Amino acid sequence: MTAAAPATACPAWPDRPADAAIRAVLEALRPLLGARLSTGQAVRDQHGHDESSHPSQPPDAVAFAETTEEVAAIVRACAAHRVPVIAFGTGTALEGQVTAVHGGVCIDLSPMNAILEVRPEDMDVTVQAGVTRKQLNAHLRDTGLFFPIDPGADASLGGMAATRASGTNAVRYGTMREAVLALTVVTASGEIVRTARRARKSSAGYDLTRLFVGSEGTLGVITEVTLRLHGIPERILAAVCPFPNLRAAVDTVIETIQSGVPIARIELLDPDQVRAVNAYSKTDHAVAPTLFLEFHGSETHTREQVEMVEALAAEHGAEGFRWAASLEDRNRLWQARHDAHYAGLAMRPGAKGVSSDVCVPISRLADCIEETQRDLAASPATTTLVGHVGDGNFHVQFVFDPDNAEEIAEAKRLNQRIVERALAMDGTCTGEHGVGLGKKAYLAVEHGAEGLALMRAVKQALDPLGIMNPGKMVG
């Protein structure tokens, strides 16, 4: 058996497409889009960055698409002149996924915000890519169903699928990998493909859905998403609980998961993060390592979960639970958790923030966090730590002066140590934020040269011109 030939490298890009190519694409698209095709500087700047600290790099034009067919026409025009295509949802990504590093046309999918069909009997829904998670759940309110994936930001569901998002509910309900049943995708040649039917399982051919989930717009543009839904639990209880130290809090998490408690959310905040949240969200949580928890189920099952977790927490010195049972109180509690990123930034007005995003096997979580804390304690950097620790995922936010080269270098050094530590523990460089620009350098370490070559072969096969979000992931 002969060895396989090495994968062809992804096409290299010039700094930006030629002006003539951009003019040709604009001429082709103006009759289709009219005023929905913009070259205004303000609109381009708005679409040149996300919530990360990566520098803004605006596209040459922004096309506001309303249908899958329009997206296909835009991609075909760009492919004809080899102009880059960057998909844009709400701009809440955290690794520079939407920056137009080589210029091109940004397709803004926010006008594609129709909920196409809810099927309560099958517990699934099909939406256009621009629908946001909060919009979907508001629409589902009277059906007894909800969509559980909650990354914090009110992100678009197409963007969440493209980055394989997860969030606070992932420990019980999984990530977008588990939530997505099927996609409608526009390929790099402008063809429209449906990746699967709605059946809950299938053995028919390659799993095209999973290929595009997490591809970050580098293989095609997601225009429609079919999602699993879940029944709204009979009983929901939320709580916060402080601990004497981080090891005690994390050990409680580990034992909770290992005991099989079907907890819905279990989040960790370190003392610096709690202090920041108290100041920003006007809360009064004890400034200590703290778990935010939520329990879903029937009255009986919820009570059993609570009793078991309270017992485990008490064994590790927990100082008592503060409960939130009403919807208003739960929303207030979790809003404070979701404000953690902005609370960290508010510690230093005018500062920028960048967040690490590692995930390790649950048995290594305490070691990884403790070693990380030792690094942070020895550094002058301003940091906070927060994590979706029920599945081994945590983040360190570095808050730094964007004009201070030493602070930027220190944040990069610490972040690299966190990633290398996670990889050494058989973890991953990104649990939910994605690769984008920020994690490209770690893919070869995590997947090996052979794995990276295979990814590049897939990219080359599906996007031979290299127009789909070039410069990201493996491009």
C-alpha positions in Angstrom: 0.0 0.0 0.0 1.5 3.3 -1.1 1.7 6.3 1.2 -0.9 9.0 0.6 0.3 12.1 -1.2 0.7 15.2 1.1 -2.2 17.5 1.1 -2.1 20.5 -1.1 -1.5 23.7 0.8 -4.4 26.1 1.1 -4.2 28.9 -1.5 -2.1 31.8 -0.4 -3.8 35.2 -0.4 -2.4 38.6 -1.4 -3.0 41.4 1.2 -6.3 42.4 -0.4 -8.1 41.6 -3.7 -7.4 43.9 -6.6 -9.6 47.0 -6.9 -10.8 45.8 -10.3 -12.1 42.5 -8.8 -14.0 44.4 -6.1 -15.5 46.7 -8.6 -16.6 43.8 -10.7 -18.3 42.1 -7.8 -20.1 45.3 -6.8 -21.3 45.8 -10.3 -22.7 42.2 -10.3 -24.4 42.6 -6.9 -25.9 46.1 -7.0 -28.9 45.1 -9.2 -29.7 42.3 -6.8 -29.2 44.1 -3.5 -29.6 47.8 -4.2 -29.2 49.8 -0.9 -28.4 46.5 0.9 -24.9 46.6 -0.5 -22.8 49.1 1.3 -19.3 50.4 0.9 -19.6 53.1 3.5 -16.7 53.4 5.9 -18.8 53.3 9.1 -20.6 50.1 8.0 -17.4 48.5 6.9 -15.7 49.4 10.2 -18.6 48.0 12.2 -18.2 44.6 10.4 -14.4 44.5 10.7 -14.2 43.3 14.3 -15.8 41.2 16.9 -15.7 41.3 20.8 -12.1 40.2 20.8 -9.0 42.3 21.2 -7.8 41.6 17.6 -7.4 44.7 15.5 -10.3 45.8 13.3 -9.8 44.9 9.7 -12.8 46.0 7.6 -14.1 44.3 4.5 -14.3 46.1 1.1 -18.1 45.9 1.1 -21.0 44.6 3.2 -23.9 42.8 1.7 -27.1 42.4 3.8 -28.7 39.2 2.6 -32.3 38.3 3.1 -32.5 34.8 1.6 -30.4 31.7 1.0 -30.6 32.4 -2.7 -29.2 35.9 -2.3 -26.3 34.4 -0.3 -25.6 31.9 -3.1 -25.6 34.7 -5.7 -23.2 36.8 -3.6 -20.8 33.8 -3.2 -21.0 33.0 -6.9 -20.1 36.6 -7.8 -17.2 36.6 -5.3 -16.0 33.2 -6.6 -16.0 34.4 -10.2 -13.5 37.2 -9.3 -11.8 35.3 -6.4 -12.9 37.8 -3.8 -13.0 36.7 -0.1 -16.3 36.0 1.6 -16.8 36.6 5.4 -20.1 35.6 7.1 -21.3 37.9 9.9 -24.0 37.3 12.5 -24.0 39.6 15.5 -20.3 40.2 15.9 -20.0 38.6 19.3 -17.2 36.2 18.5 -14.1 36.2 20.7 -11.2 35.1 18.4 -11.4 37.4 15.5 -13.5 35.1 13.3 -15.2 38.0 11.4 -12.2 40.2 10.7 -11.6 40.7 7.0 -7.8 40.0 7.1 -7.7 40.0 3.3 -10.6 42.3 2.6 -13.5 41.1 0.5 -17.2 41.0 0.9 -18.8 40.6 4.3 -22.3 38.9 4.2 -24.3 40.2 7.1 -27.0 37.5 7.8 -28.9 39.5 10.5 -31.8 40.3 8.1 -32.3 36.5 7.8 -34.1 36.4 11.1 -37.2 34.4 10.4 -38.3 31.4 12.5 -39.3 29.1 9.7 -41.1 26.3 11.4 -41.6 25.0 15.0 -42.5 21.4 15.3 -43.5 20.8 18.9 -44.4 17.2 18.3 -40.8 16.5 17.1 -39.2 19.0 19.6 -37.3 20.7 16.8 -37.3 24.0 15.0 -35.8 25.4 11.7 -34.6 29.0 11.7 -32.7 31.3 9.4 -29.1 31.9 10.5 -29.7 35.5 11.7 -32.2 34.5 14.4 -30.7 35.0 17.9 -31.1 32.6 20.8 -33.1 35.1 22.9 -35.4 35.7 19.9 -36.0 32.0 19.5 -36.7 31.4 23.2 -39.2 34.3 23.3 -41.0 32.8 20.3 -41.1 29.4 22.0 -42.4 30.7 25.3 -46.0 29.4 24.8 -45.0 26.0 23.5 -43.5 24.5 26.6 -40.2 24.1 24.9 -36.9 26.0 25.0 -33.5 26.1 23.3 -30.8 25.6 26.1 -27.5 26.6 24.5 -26.5 29.8 26.3 -23.1 31.4 25.5 -24.0 34.6 27.4 -24.1 36.9 24.4 -27.4 37.1 22.4 -25.5 35.5 19.5 -27.1 34.5 16.1 -27.8 30.8 15.8 -25.9 30.6 12.5 -22.9 32.1 14.2 -23.3 29.7 17.2 -23.3 26.8 14.8 -20.3 28.1 12.9 -18.3 28.4 16.1 -19.6 25.3 17.8 -20.7 27.4 20.7 -21.8 26.2 24.1 -22.0 28.0 27.4 -23.4 27.7 30.9 -26.0 24.9 30.1 -23.5 22.6 28.3 -22.9 20.3 31.2 -26.5 19.0 30.9 -27.7 19.9 27.4 -24.5 19.7 25.4 -23.1 22.1 22.9 -24.1 23.2 19.4 -22.6 19.9 18.2 -25.4 18.0 19.9 -28.1 20.7 19.3 -27.8 20.9 15.5 -29.8 18.4 13.5 -29.3 19.8 10.0 -28.0 22.9 8.2 -28.6 24.6 4.9 -25.2 25.8 3.6 -24.0 27.8 0.6 -20.8 26.2 -0.6 -17.7 28.1 -1.9 -19.0 27.6 -5.4 -22.4 29.1 -4.6 -24.3 25.8 -4.4 -27.1 25.3 -1.8 -26.7 22.1 0.2 -28.9 20.7 3.0 -26.6 18.6 5.2 -29.1 16.2 6.7 -32.8 15.3 7.3 -34.5 15.8 10.7 -34.2 12.2 11.9 -32.5 12.0 15.3 -30.0 9.5 14.0 -28.7 8.4 10.6 -25.9 6.2 9.2 -26.3 7.6 5.7 -23.0 8.8 4.3 -20.6 11.3 5.7 -21.8 13.5 8.6 -21.9 16.8 6.6 -23.7 18.6 9.4 -20.8 18.0 11.9 -18.3 19.0 9.2 -19.8 22.5 9.0 -20.6 22.9 12.7 -17.5 24.6 14.0 -16.0 25.4 10.6 -16.2 29.2 11.3 -17.2 30.1 7.8 -14.1 28.6 6.2 -16.0 25.9 4.3 -19.3 27.6 3.5 -22.0 30.0 4.7 -24.7 28.6 7.0 -28.1 30.1 6.1 -30.6 27.9 7.9 -30.3 25.8 11.1 -32.5 22.9 12.4 -32.2 22.6 16.1 -33.2 20.2 18.9 -35.5 21.7 21.5 -36.1 20.6 25.1 -39.1 20.7 27.4 -39.1 23.5 30.0 -38.4 21.8 33.3 -41.2 21.6 35.9 -38.9 23.1 38.6 -35.8 25.3 38.2 -33.7 26.4 41.2 -30.6 28.5 41.1 -28.1 29.2 43.8 -24.7 30.7 44.7 -22.3 29.2 47.2 -18.9 30.5 48.4 -16.0 28.2 49.3 -12.9 28.6 51.4 -10.6 28.1 48.4 -10.6 27.3 44.7 -9.6 23.6 45.2 -12.6 23.1 47.5 -15.0 24.6 44.9 -13.5 22.6 42.0 -13.4 19.3 43.9 -17.1 19.9 44.7 -17.7 20.2 40.9 -15.7 17.1 40.1 -17.6 15.0 42.7 -20.9 16.3 41.6 -20.3 15.3 38.0 -18.7 11.9 39.0 -21.8 11.2 41.2 -24.0 11.5 38.2 -26.0 14.5 39.4 -27.8 15.9 36.3 -27.1 19.5 37.2 -28.0 22.0 34.6 -25.4 24.7 35.2 -22.3 24.8 37.5 -20.1 27.9 37.1 -17.0 29.0 38.9 -15.9 32.6 39.7 -12.6 33.4 41.5 -12.5 36.1 44.1 -11.3 38.8 41.7 -14.2 38.0 39.3 -16.7 38.1 42.2 -15.4 41.5 43.3 -15.7 42.8 39.7 -19.2 41.4 39.4 -20.3 43.0 42.7 -19.1 46.4 41.5 -20.5 46.2 38.0 -23.8 44.4 38.6 -24.5 45.9 42.1 -24.6 42.5 43.8 -23.3 41.6 47.3 -21.8 38.1 46.9 -19.1 37.1 49.3 -15.7 37.8 47.8 -14.5 34.2 47.7 -14.3 31.3 45.2 -17.9 30.9 44.3 -20.1 28.4 42.4 -23.2 29.5 40.6 -25.5 26.5 40.2 -28.8 25.6 38.6 -31.0 22.5 39.0 -33.7 21.4 36.5 -36.3 18.7 36.9 -39.4 17.6 38.8 -40.0 18.7 42.4 -38.8 15.4 43.7 -35.7 15.1 41.4 -34.7 18.7 42.0 -34.9 18.2 45.7 -32.7 15.1 45.5 -30.1 17.0 43.4 -30.0 19.9 45.8 -29.6 17.6 48.8 -26.7 15.7 47.2 -24.8 18.8 46.0 -25.3 20.6 49.4 -23.8 17.6 51.1 -20.8 17.5 48.8 -20.3 21.2 49.2 -20.5 21.0 53.0 -17.7 18.4 53.0 -15.5 20.9 51.2 -16.2 23.8 53.6 -18.9 25.6 51.7 -20.4 28.4 53.7 -24.1 28.0 52.7 -26.3 28.4 49.7 -28.2 31.6 48.6 -31.2 30.4 46.6 -33.2 32.0 43.7 -36.4 30.3 42.8 -38.5 32.9 40.9 -37.8 33.7 37.3 -36.9 37.3 38.1 -34.4 36.3 40.8 -32.8 33.6 38.6 -32.5 36.0 35.7 -30.9 38.6 38.0 -28.4 36.0 39.3 -27.4 34.7 35.9 -27.3 38.2 34.4 -24.6 38.9 36.9 -22.7 35.8 35.7 -23.2 36.8 32.1 -21.9 40.3 32.8 -18.5 38.8 34.0 -16.7 39.9 30.8 -17.8 43.5 31.0 -17.4 43.5 34.8 -13.7 42.6 34.2 -13.2 45.4 31.7 -14.8 47.8 34.1 -12.0 47.2 36.6 -9.8 49.3 34.3 -11.8 51.8 32.2 -10.4 52.1 28.7 -8.7 48.8 28.9 -9.0 45.9 26.5 -9.7 42.3 27.5 -8.8 38.9 26.0 -10.0 35.6 27.4 -8.3 32.2 27.4 -10.6 29.3 26.7 -9.1 25.9 27.6 -10.9 22.7 28.4 -9.5 19.7 30.2 -10.7 16.3 31.3 -12.8 16.8 34.4 -10.3 14.8 36.6 -7.5 17.3 35.7 -9.6 20.4 36.2 -8.5 21.2 39.8 -4.8 20.7 39.0 -5.1 22.9 35.8 -6.8 25.7 37.7 -4.5 25.6 40.7 -1.4 25.7 38.5 -2.9 28.6 36.5 -3.7 30.5 39.7 -0.1 30.2 40.8 1.0 31.7 37.5 -1.5 34.5 37.9 -0.5 35.2 41.5 3.1 35.7 40.5 2.2 38.1 37.7 1.5 41.8 37.7 -1.3 41.3 35.2 -4.9 42.2 36.0 -6.9 39.0 35.6 -10.2 37.2 36.6 -11.1 33.6 36.3 -14.5 32.1 35.4 -15.5 28.8 34.0 -18.2 26.4 32.8 -16.4 24.0 35.1 -19.0 21.2 34.9 -17.4 20.1 31.6 -13.8 21.1 32.4 -13.9 24.5 30.6 -12.6 27.7 32.1 -11.5 31.2 31.1 -8.9 33.6 32.4 -9.7 37.2 31.3 -6.6 39.4 30.9 -7.4 43.1 31.3 -4.7 45.3 29.8 -3.8 48.7 28.5 -3.8 48.4 24.7 -1.0 50.9 24.4 1.3 49.1 26.9 3.5 46.6 25.1 4.7 45.0 28.3 1.1 44.3 29.5 0.2 42.9 26.1 3.3 40.7 26.1 2.6 39.4 29.7 -1.0 38.5 28.8 0.2 36.6 25.7 2.8 34.8 27.9 0.3 33.7 30.5 -2.2 32.7 27.9 0.4 30.5 26.2 1.2 28.8 29.5 -2.5 28.1 30.1 -2.9 26.6 26.6 0.3 24.5 26.9 -0.8 23.3 30.3 -4.2 22.2 29.0 -2.7 20.4 26.0 -0.3 18.6 28.3 -3.3 17.4 30.3 -4.9 16.0 27.1 -7.2 19.0 26.9 -7.9 21.5 24.1 -6.8 25.0 23.3 -10.4 26.2 22.9 -13.5 24.7 24.5 -16.0 27.1 22.9 -14.6 30.3 21.5 -13.2 28.7 18.4 -10.0 29.1 16.5 -10.3 32.2 14.4 -7.1 34.2 14.5 -6.2 33.6 18.1 -5.8 29.8 18.3 -4.4 29.0 14.8 -0.9 28.5 16.1 -2.0 25.7 18.5 -3.9 23.5 16.0 -0.7 21.6 14.9 0.2 20.9 18.5 -3.3 19.7 19.4 -4.1 17.6 16.3 -0.6 16.8 15.1 0.9 17.5 11.7 -1.2 14.7 10.1 -4.4 15.9 11.6 -3.8 19.5 10.4 -2.9 18.2 7.0 -6.2 16.3 6.8 -8.1 19.5 7.8 -6.3 21.4 5.1 -7.2 18.7 2.5 -10.8 19.1 3.5 -10.5 22.9 3.1 -8.8 22.5 -0.3 -11.5 20.1 -1.5 -14.5 22.3 -0.5 -12.9 25.7 -1.1 -10.3 25.3 -3.9 -10.1 29.0 -4.5 -9.6 29.7 -0.8 -12.3 32.5 -0.8 -14.2 31.4 2.4 -13.0 33.5 5.3 -9.3 33.2 4.4 -6.6 33.6 7.0 -8.7 31.8 9.7 -8.6 28.2 11.1 -6.2 26.3 8.7 -6.1 28.9 5.9 
